[in-house]
Amino acid sequence: MKQKRTNKKATDTLHRRLDMLMAFTRNNQVLTTQEITLILNQNGDFIDESLVLRTLKQLEQAKLLEVVEADDNQDNDDYIDKKTLTYTGKWRWPVGLDSRLKVLPKFTIGEVIAFRLVELILKPLLPRESYEAIRPYLTVAQKQCDIQPKWQRINQWEKKVRVIPPAQPLLPPESPFQEKVRAVILEALFRDRQCRITYQQIWRDEPAEWIIHPLCYLQRGPAFYLLCMIEDFTDVRQLALHRMRSAKVLDSEVRKPEDFNDRDYLDREVERNQGMGGSSEPIRLVARFWKRAGLHLQETRLSADQVITNDEASDGHFRITATVNDTAQLRWWLLSFGSNVEVIEPVELRTEIAHNAYWMHQMYSQSQNAEAGD
């Protein structure tokens, strides 16, 4: 029984020390003994200031905190204001150590790699508040890479990891307003608030000013888009962030479509808006692929119900049957294989692809004949 009480006391002491260190939530924040006591009390740890002070002094001796204002003498009486009988010490994290970097300012190699990849890949997707919350960790991770020679292999690791786009790489749109607009849009999405934006449509000389209801933030290749409703309209529109000239979060809550809470609603809207054509309805695709061109489809399948069968007419080809959505992107993908794929079904899609192939042949033939005439 005594051992259990001892263990509980040790556990409580450990949690109290951690809670004291985590009470400092801003960089170079200074807190008085009374403020720290109040924070602990609000968190359910009801202890008096003398015990708080004693623990703070232990953390100071361990170099985890430093005194901003206090006498050199370590007796508690020297921290007491004789008139108010309150403890006068002020505390902060050691200078140079960001207070938001809780307790352990040193990372393992695995943690450094994780934070570096977070910064490289996820930064464009994070709300500003979230990015600011992890930025101290990102800074420490980078400093450890710079300072410790044995961790230079982490810098090499970043060169050994690549995210390759499946389509032709494109340069990001150039907009001097995008970073500022992005921060506002992500904040509005996070808080479920409306935005007032100025938007430059391609076919108009002057930008339009709208109040929008942000619903979903998208990244497609190097560009970012926003699904939203505009003003009092109920249809969901897609706006490009690089065409926004300004954005401001409003106090009014966003209006959402009736089916917004349905599990698949946003997926359908994203697909409809990003498909850039087609009905977006499921179709049964049957296509004949040259094996060397379509070999990867055996591992990266078109759909869960995909079936591959040998082609009776040629050992060098096989047939794929799969349920896919009818989109413009599907057409671009099929056309990218050129003569290495033949669409069998549906008939409408086969006719469309054949029509494209006919006119491509006509165009290239005319160009070649014109050059020959020169």
Backbone torsions as a table, in degrees:
resi	resn	phi	psi	omega
1	MET	NA	-42.3	179.6
2	LYS	-64.3	-38.2	179.9
3	GLN	-64.1	-38.2	178.6
4	LYS	-63.9	-41.8	178.8
5	ARG	-64.6	-40.1	179.0
6	THR	-63.7	-43.6	179.3
7	ASN	-63.6	-41.3	-179.7
8	LYS	-64.8	-40.8	179.1
9	LYS	-63.0	-41.4	179.2
10	ALA	-64.7	-40.8	178.9
11	THR	-65.0	-43.6	179.0
12	ASP	-61.7	-40.7	179.8
13	THR	-63.8	-43.0	179.1
14	LEU	-61.5	-47.2	-179.5
15	HIS	-63.9	-36.3	-180.0
16	ARG	-64.5	-41.8	179.5
17	ARG	-66.0	-41.1	177.0
18	LEU	-64.2	-41.6	179.0
19	ASP	-62.7	-36.5	178.3
20	MET	-65.4	-43.8	179.6
21	LEU	-65.6	-36.2	-177.6
22	MET	-81.2	-6.4	176.8
23	ALA	-68.7	-21.9	179.9
24	PHE	-87.2	103.9	-171.4
25	THR	-104.0	-6.0	179.9
26	ARG	-125.5	158.7	-179.3
27	ASN	-64.3	130.1	179.2
28	ASN	57.7	28.5	179.1
29	GLN	-70.4	138.9	178.0
30	VAL	-111.2	129.6	178.5
31	LEU	-126.9	143.4	174.9
32	THR	-83.8	165.7	176.2
33	THR	-58.4	-40.9	-179.9
34	GLN	-63.8	-40.6	-179.4
35	GLU	-65.5	-40.1	178.4
36	ILE	-66.5	-40.5	177.4
37	THR	-60.6	-43.1	179.7
38	LEU	-62.5	-42.5	179.0
39	ILE	-61.5	-43.6	178.5
40	LEU	-63.4	-41.1	178.8
41	ASN	-64.0	-39.9	178.5
42	GLN	-65.1	-27.5	177.8
43	ASN	-87.6	4.4	175.7
44	GLY	94.7	5.1	178.3
45	ASP	-101.7	92.3	-172.4
46	PHE	-89.6	95.2	178.7
47	ILE	-131.3	158.9	-177.1
48	ASP	-86.6	168.9	-173.5
49	GLU	-65.7	-29.7	-178.6
50	SER	-65.3	-40.2	177.4
51	LEU	-69.8	-37.6	176.5
52	VAL	-60.8	-46.4	-178.9
53	LEU	-62.0	-43.7	-179.9
54	ARG	-60.7	-41.4	179.5
55	THR	-68.7	-39.1	178.1
56	LEU	-61.8	-38.9	179.2
57	LYS	-67.5	-33.5	175.7
58	GLN	-66.6	-40.1	177.2
59	LEU	-66.5	-33.3	176.0
60	GLU	-66.2	-42.9	179.2
61	GLN	-64.2	-29.0	178.6
62	ALA	-84.2	3.8	178.6
63	LYS	66.9	22.4	176.6
64	LEU	-94.7	-17.4	173.3
65	LEU	-138.1	161.7	173.2
66	GLU	-134.6	151.6	-178.6
67	VAL	-84.1	133.6	175.2
68	VAL	-93.7	-44.2	177.5
69	GLU	-138.1	115.7	176.0
70	ALA	-174.3	158.7	176.3
71	ASP	-74.4	158.7	178.9
72	ASP	-68.2	-31.0	-178.9
73	ASN	-64.0	136.6	-174.6
74	GLN	-88.0	0.4	178.6
75	ASP	-73.1	143.3	-179.0
76	ASN	-59.6	-32.6	-176.4
77	ASP	-60.6	-27.8	-178.4
78	ASP	-78.7	-6.2	175.3
79	TYR	-98.9	3.7	-173.2
80	ILE	-99.8	130.6	170.3
81	ASP	-76.1	116.5	-172.8
82	LYS	-64.2	-27.6	-178.3
83	LYS	-79.4	-45.8	-175.5
84	THR	-97.0	-9.4	-178.2
85	LEU	56.8	37.5	175.9
86	THR	-118.0	159.1	-178.8
87	TYR	-82.8	132.1	-168.6
88	THR	-101.3	-1.8	-176.3
89	GLY	-64.2	144.9	173.5
90	LYS	-122.5	142.4	-169.9
91	TRP	-132.7	158.0	173.9
92	ARG	-159.2	167.4	172.4
93	TRP	-68.9	152.1	178.9
94	PRO	-54.1	140.5	-177.9
95	VAL	-56.3	135.1	179.9
96	GLY	94.6	-10.8	178.6
97	LEU	-108.2	112.3	-176.4
98	ASP	-63.3	126.4	-175.2
99	SER	-64.6	-21.8	-179.6
100	ARG	-76.9	-16.2	176.5
101	LEU	-82.4	88.9	-167.8
102	LYS	-63.0	129.3	162.9
103	VAL	58.8	-58.3	-172.9
104	LEU	-110.9	98.8	-177.4
105	PRO	-85.1	24.3	-177.2
106	LYS	-134.9	134.3	-175.9
107	PHE	-111.3	156.1	169.1
108	THR	-79.2	167.9	179.5
109	ILE	-60.3	-41.9	179.0
110	GLY	-60.7	-39.8	179.6
111	GLU	-68.3	-39.6	178.9
112	VAL	-62.2	-45.6	178.7
113	ILE	-59.9	-43.3	-178.9
114	ALA	-61.4	-45.7	-179.0
115	PHE	-68.5	-35.1	178.5
116	ARG	-65.2	-41.8	179.9
117	LEU	-69.8	-33.5	175.2
118	VAL	-59.4	-44.6	-178.9
119	GLU	-66.9	-39.7	-175.9
120	LEU	-72.5	-35.5	-170.5
121	ILE	-105.7	-40.3	-170.5
122	LEU	-95.9	-13.5	-176.0
123	LYS	-51.8	-44.2	-178.9
124	PRO	-65.1	-16.7	-175.7
125	LEU	-98.7	-9.8	-173.6
126	LEU	-89.3	137.9	169.4
127	PRO	-58.5	150.9	-176.4
128	ARG	-56.5	-39.8	-179.3
129	GLU	-61.7	-40.7	179.3
130	SER	-68.1	-41.2	179.4
131	TYR	-65.5	-41.6	178.3
132	GLU	-63.0	-33.7	-178.9
133	ALA	-66.4	-33.6	-177.6
134	ILE	-100.2	-4.6	-176.8
135	ARG	-59.6	-38.5	176.7
136	PRO	-58.2	-36.5	178.4
137	TYR	-67.9	-40.0	178.8
138	LEU	-64.5	-38.2	179.3
139	THR	-65.5	-45.5	179.3
140	VAL	-63.6	-40.9	178.5
141	ALA	-59.3	-43.4	179.9
142	GLN	-67.1	-40.9	179.6
143	LYS	-62.7	-39.3	179.2
144	GLN	-66.0	-34.5	175.9
145	CYS	-64.7	-38.8	-175.9
146	ASP	-75.8	-36.9	-171.1
147	ILE	-85.0	-40.4	-172.0
148	GLN	-97.5	110.0	-177.1
149	PRO	-57.6	-34.5	-176.7
150	LYS	-67.0	-13.6	179.8
151	TRP	-102.5	13.1	177.3
152	GLN	-64.5	-20.1	178.0
153	ARG	-64.0	-20.1	176.7
154	ILE	-66.9	-41.2	176.3
155	ASN	-62.0	-36.1	176.9
156	GLN	-68.4	-34.5	179.9
157	TRP	-61.2	-39.4	179.4
158	GLU	-61.9	-29.6	177.9
159	LYS	-77.3	-20.0	-176.9
160	LYS	-92.4	-4.4	-179.4
161	VAL	-115.3	128.6	-178.1
162	ARG	-133.8	143.9	169.1
163	VAL	-109.6	111.3	-173.3
164	ILE	-101.2	124.1	177.9
165	PRO	-67.8	141.0	-179.3
166	PRO	-75.4	-10.2	-179.2
167	ALA	-117.6	-178.4	178.7
168	GLN	-59.3	124.9	178.8
169	PRO	-61.9	137.9	179.3
170	LEU	-124.5	146.5	175.5
171	LEU	-74.2	145.1	178.7
172	PRO	-66.0	149.3	177.5
173	PRO	-60.7	144.1	179.4
174	GLU	-92.0	118.3	178.3
175	SER	-149.0	122.4	178.8
176	PRO	-72.1	-9.2	-175.5
177	PHE	-101.5	-10.2	-166.1
178	GLN	-63.1	-43.4	-175.9
179	GLU	-63.1	-43.6	-180.0
180	LYS	-67.2	-43.3	179.2
181	VAL	-63.6	-41.7	-179.0
182	ARG	-58.1	-43.9	-179.8
183	ALA	-61.5	-40.8	-180.0
184	VAL	-67.4	-44.6	-178.4
185	ILE	-63.2	-43.2	179.6
186	LEU	-65.3	-36.8	176.7
187	GLU	-64.5	-44.0	179.3
188	ALA	-62.4	-41.3	177.5
189	LEU	-63.0	-42.2	-178.3
190	PHE	-65.5	-37.8	-177.1
191	ARG	-94.3	-0.7	-177.1
192	ASP	57.5	50.3	-178.8
193	ARG	-119.7	154.2	176.2
194	GLN	-73.6	164.6	178.1
195	CYS	-133.7	147.5	167.9
196	ARG	-104.9	123.4	-176.8
197	ILE	-127.9	156.9	164.4
198	THR	-110.2	130.6	-170.4
199	TYR	-129.6	127.3	-179.3
200	GLN	-94.8	102.5	175.0
201	GLN	-77.2	146.2	-173.4
202	ILE	-61.1	-38.9	-173.2
203	TRP	-89.8	6.5	179.3
204	ARG	-120.4	146.6	179.4
205	ASP	-76.8	-39.0	-176.7
206	GLU	-104.4	140.7	178.8
207	PRO	-69.5	151.5	176.8
208	ALA	-95.2	150.6	176.0
209	GLU	-112.2	123.4	-176.7
210	TRP	-131.9	155.6	164.4
211	ILE	-102.1	122.6	-174.9
212	ILE	-117.7	160.8	178.0
213	HIS	-116.1	93.7	-175.9
214	PRO	-64.3	137.1	-178.4
215	LEU	-123.0	-40.5	-174.7
216	CYS	-156.5	138.1	-178.3
217	TYR	-104.6	128.8	-174.5
218	LEU	-123.9	147.2	168.6
219	GLN	-119.6	125.3	175.4
220	ARG	-125.8	105.8	-175.6
221	GLY	60.7	-129.1	-177.5
222	PRO	-87.3	-1.4	-174.0
223	ALA	-111.5	154.2	-179.7
224	PHE	-119.5	144.2	-176.4
225	TYR	-134.4	162.1	178.8
226	LEU	-130.1	125.7	169.6
227	LEU	-87.6	131.1	-175.0
228	CYS	-158.8	169.9	167.9
229	MET	-109.2	142.5	-175.5
230	ILE	-106.4	129.3	178.3
231	GLU	51.7	-126.7	-177.6
232	ASP	-97.8	5.7	-179.8
233	PHE	-73.1	152.7	-176.3
234	THR	-103.5	-12.4	179.7
235	ASP	-79.5	147.9	-179.3
236	VAL	-88.5	127.3	-178.6
237	ARG	-114.4	156.4	175.3
238	GLN	-109.8	124.2	178.5
239	LEU	-116.4	142.5	177.7
240	ALA	-87.1	130.7	-178.9
241	LEU	-63.8	-34.1	-176.7
242	HIS	-71.5	-9.8	175.7
243	ARG	-95.8	-3.8	177.3
244	MET	-82.7	128.3	-179.6
245	ARG	-92.0	-27.3	177.9
246	SER	-158.6	159.6	178.5
247	ALA	-153.6	142.0	179.3
248	LYS	-140.7	131.0	177.9
249	VAL	-75.0	134.0	177.9
250	LEU	-103.3	166.4	-179.6
251	ASP	-79.5	-20.2	-175.7
252	SER	-72.9	141.8	179.7
253	GLU	-75.3	148.9	-178.5
254	VAL	-69.0	151.9	171.2
255	ARG	-97.9	134.7	-175.9
256	LYS	-118.6	152.5	177.0
257	PRO	-61.4	157.5	-177.5
258	GLU	-59.5	-37.8	-175.9
259	ASP	-92.3	13.5	-172.1
260	PHE	-57.5	-36.3	-176.4
261	ASN	-80.7	-6.7	174.1
262	ASP	-63.5	140.1	-172.4
263	ARG	-57.1	-38.6	-173.9
264	ASP	-99.3	3.6	-173.1
265	TYR	-59.7	-52.6	-176.9
266	LEU	-65.0	-36.2	177.5
267	ASP	-60.3	-42.3	179.5
268	ARG	-65.5	-41.5	-179.3
269	GLU	-67.1	-41.1	177.5
270	VAL	-60.6	-46.3	-178.8
271	GLU	-63.4	-42.2	-178.7
272	ARG	-64.7	-42.6	-177.2
273	ASN	-77.5	-34.4	-178.1
274	GLN	-87.4	-14.9	-179.9
275	GLY	-66.4	-26.7	177.0
276	MET	56.5	40.8	178.6
277	GLY	133.1	172.6	-178.2
278	GLY	80.2	170.5	-177.8
279	SER	-84.3	-15.2	-174.8
280	SER	66.0	5.2	178.1
281	GLU	-83.7	151.3	177.7
282	PRO	-64.4	138.7	174.8
283	ILE	-132.9	159.0	177.9
284	ARG	-96.2	107.4	-178.4
285	LEU	-92.7	127.7	170.3
286	VAL	-121.2	121.3	-176.0
287	ALA	-138.7	146.4	179.3
288	ARG	-105.0	116.1	-175.5
289	PHE	-109.9	142.8	164.2
290	TRP	-67.7	131.2	-169.8
291	LYS	-56.4	-43.8	-176.4
292	ARG	-66.4	-29.1	179.6
293	ALA	-79.0	-35.3	-175.3
294	GLY	-105.0	13.0	-175.8
295	LEU	-58.3	-37.1	-177.2
296	HIS	-64.5	-20.0	-177.5
297	LEU	-72.7	-11.6	173.9
298	GLN	-70.9	-25.4	-178.4
299	GLU	-107.5	-43.3	175.2
300	THR	-101.4	90.5	-169.2
301	ARG	-76.1	156.7	176.3
302	LEU	-75.6	-31.3	-178.8
303	SER	-161.1	168.0	-179.6
304	ALA	-67.0	-27.6	-178.0
305	ASP	-97.0	17.3	-178.4
306	GLN	-62.0	137.9	176.5
307	VAL	-130.2	132.4	177.3
308	ILE	-114.5	130.2	178.1
309	THR	-130.8	151.1	177.7
310	ASN	-67.6	143.6	179.1
311	ASP	-84.2	127.7	-176.2
312	GLU	-67.7	-28.3	-174.7
313	ALA	-83.9	-18.5	-174.7
314	SER	-155.7	131.6	176.0
315	ASP	-69.7	-19.7	-177.2
316	GLY	-86.6	2.0	-177.4
317	HIS	-129.8	159.0	170.0
318	PHE	-140.6	165.3	179.7
319	ARG	-108.6	141.4	175.8
320	ILE	-118.0	132.3	172.3
321	THR	-120.5	126.3	-177.2
322	ALA	-156.1	151.9	174.6
323	THR	-91.5	118.0	-179.4
324	VAL	-131.6	165.9	178.3
325	ASN	-88.6	143.0	-177.6
326	ASP	-80.9	97.2	-178.1
327	THR	-134.7	164.3	174.6
328	ALA	-63.7	-34.2	179.9
329	GLN	-61.9	-35.8	176.0
330	LEU	-60.8	-41.8	-179.8
331	ARG	-65.7	-43.2	178.4
332	TRP	-59.6	-41.4	-177.8
333	TRP	-65.7	-45.3	179.2
334	LEU	-64.1	-43.1	-179.7
335	LEU	-65.4	-26.5	-178.9
336	SER	-66.9	-18.9	178.7
337	PHE	-83.5	-10.4	-179.9
338	GLY	57.5	-130.1	-177.4
339	SER	-80.1	1.8	-179.9
340	ASN	-83.5	0.2	177.2
341	VAL	-141.2	143.5	174.0
342	GLU	-127.1	120.5	177.3
343	VAL	-78.9	125.2	178.9
344	ILE	-96.6	-49.2	179.9
345	GLU	-138.9	153.8	-3.6
346	PRO	-71.4	158.1	-175.2
347	VAL	-60.5	-39.9	-178.7
348	GLU	-61.1	-41.2	179.8
349	LEU	-69.9	-39.3	178.0
350	ARG	-60.2	-43.9	179.8
351	THR	-63.0	-41.0	-179.9
352	GLU	-64.3	-44.0	179.5
353	ILE	-64.9	-42.1	179.0
354	ALA	-63.1	-38.5	178.4
355	HIS	-62.0	-44.4	177.4
356	ASN	-61.5	-42.7	-179.1
357	ALA	-64.0	-39.1	179.8
358	TYR	-61.6	-49.9	-176.9
359	TRP	-70.6	-30.2	172.9
360	MET	-63.5	-43.0	178.7
361	HIS	-61.7	-43.4	178.9
362	GLN	-61.4	-43.6	-177.9
363	MET	-63.8	-47.1	-178.2
364	TYR	-70.6	-32.9	178.4
365	SER	-66.7	-43.3	179.1
366	GLN	-62.6	-41.8	-179.9
367	SER	-62.8	-42.1	-177.9
368	GLN	-67.2	-40.8	179.4
369	ASN	-65.2	-37.0	179.4
370	ALA	-65.1	-41.9	179.1
371	GLU	-66.3	-38.6	178.9
372	ALA	-63.8	-36.4	179.6
373	GLY	-66.8	-30.5	178.6
374	ASP	-69.0	NA	NA
